[in-house]
Amino acid sequence: MSITTTRRRLSPEESRDAALEAARELLLEDGPQAVTLKAVAAKIGRTHANLLHHFGSAAGLQKALVASLAEGVTAKIGEAILRARETDHNPREVVDLTFDAFDKGGAGALASWMILSGNHDVLDPILEAIQKLVDMIAKDHDHEGLSLQEETLQLVLTAMGDALLGAPMAKALGLPRETARDLATKAMMQAHLHPEHK
């Protein structure tokens, strides 16, 4: 799918949003190395200079993409957690959203590639979005077992690892592809049980 934009005048916000959507498509289609200013500019019918104005550099574009992915994912996870509070708790929904963000959403590959390329501050938007999510969840929340911070750390690291190595590891060990998700769900369920029920 291509989102080539006609050469109409876009507001700065529309231009930036179109660039981030094109960058997300390139990430999913061709991997993190494809997310360049030149490729994004070509995809949306804008100039390299136009994208430099919005993002400053390819690293700036990639960091903005990571921030956009992180905000979207944590918003969905937050909604799932709020629904779970109002109805029966469904930890698998939270696990699936988190794993999908890092795997199908490309956040794991992009973050890893940028870190390996020396762009270590790429994690800042992810960490900030996760911290906001934890703060939101913690409101009026009586939590047993692991702290929310420990639970979040465990879930995010498991999802990131699964995005990068889950398929080949599961195959090598003769396990179903969903095993890491199953284990993460089980860990979340155990974290929410009262100690006497564990």
N, C-alpha and C positions, 0 to 999 in steps of 0.2 A: 504494500500500500504506500502510495506517495502522497505527500501533502503539499505539493508544489503550490505556492501562493501566487495569485495573479499580481501583476505589478501595480496594484493600487496602493494608495497612501495608507500606511498602517500607523496607528498610534505607537509610541515607544513601548507601551505595555503589550500591545498586540504583536508587535515585531519580536519582542523578547519571548513571549509565550509560544509563538510559531517556531522560533529557533529552538526552544527547549523541547517542543513536541517532535521536531525533526531530529534533534539529537537523540531523543529517547528511541525513535524508530531506528536510527542508525545503530544504536547500541544493541537493540534486540535483533536486528537483521544481520549485522556484520561484526559485532563485538566492540569492546571499548576502544581499540586502536582506530576504529572508523570515525569516532567522534572528534572531528577536526573542524576548525572554523571554515575551511574551504569546502568540505563536504556538506556541512550544514547550510552554508550560504547557497550552494548550488541546489540543494534540495528545496529551499524556500524561495529561490529566485531573488536573492538579495546579494549584496556585495560583501566581500571579506571585510572591508572597512566598516560597513554597517554593523557587523557582528563584533568587530574590535571595539566599536563605540559602546556597545551594550555590555560586553564581558571582559574586555581588556586583553585577553589572551585565550588560547585553547584551554589552558588549565583553569581559567576563570569560568569558561563555558562548562567545563566538566564539573567544577565545583558547584555551579548553579544547578546543573542537572542532578547531582547527588542530593542537593538540598531539596529540590522539587520532588524527587523520588521519596526522600525520607519523610517530608511533610505529608505527602499523599498516603504513604503506607501507615504512618503512625496515626493519622486521622481515621483510617479504616479500622485499625486495631482498636483504637479508643472507642469507636462506635460499637464494635463487637463486644468489648468488655462492658460497656454500659448496657447493651442488650442483655448480656449474660447476667448482670446484676438484677435486672428486672424480671428475668425468666430463669429457667433452669440454666445453670452454668454449663457452657459448652467450650471447654478449653481447646478442642480440636479446631474450631473456627479461628481462634487467635493463632494457633500454631500454623495452620494453613496459610493465613494471610502473611505471617512473618516469613515463612519459608518461600512462598510465592514471590514476595518482594525481592528477596535476595537471589532467587533462582530465575523464574520466568520474567520478573521485572528488571533483571540485569544489575541490581544494586551491588550484589556480591562481586561480580566480575569487574564492574567499573571501579569499585573501591579498591579491590586488590590490585588491579592494573595501575591505578594512580599511585598507590602506596609504593609499589615496586618501581615506579618511574620517578620516585623521589618526592612526590607531592603528598607529604604526610598530613597536611592540614585538611585534606579531603574528608577526613572522618569528623571534623568539627560539626558540619550540619547534621550528620547522622546522630552524633552523640547529643547535640542540643535537642533535636526532635525527640529522641528517646527519653531524655531527661524530662522534657515537658510532659510526655506521655506518662511517665512514672509519677510525676507530681500530680497529674490529673487523677490517676488511678488511686493514689494514696489518700485522696480526700474522703473522709468518712468511711475508711476501709479498715475493718478489723482483720488483720492478716495473721494467720497461723503458719508455722513452719518457716520456710525460707523468707527472707525479706524480699520486698518487691525488687530492690536493686539486684539481689542475688538471682532471683527468678528471671529478671530481664536479661542479665548477663548470660545466664545459662541458655536461654532461648535464642538470643541473637547470635551467640557464638556457634551454637548448634546449627542454626539456619545458614549462617555464613559458610561454615565448613561443609554442610550438605550441598550448598550451591556449587562449591568448587570441586568437591571430591565425592559427593554422595553416590552418584551413579556408578563410577568405577569401583568404589569401595564395596558397595552392596553386591555388585556382580562378582568381585573377587572373593567375597566371603560367602557367596551363595545365599544371600539374603534378599527378600523382596525390596524393591526400590523405595517403598514407603516406610521402611523400618526406622529411619531417623525421626520421621514425623511421629510415628507410633511411640517411640521412646520419649520424645519431647512432650507429647500429650500425657503419657503416663506420669512423667515427672511433674507436670503442672497439676495433675489431679492429686498426686500424693502431697504436693506442697500446700494444697488447699484443705486437706483432711486434718481434723483435730488430732493431736498427738496420740490420744487413746485409740484412734481408729487406724493408725498406721501399722 
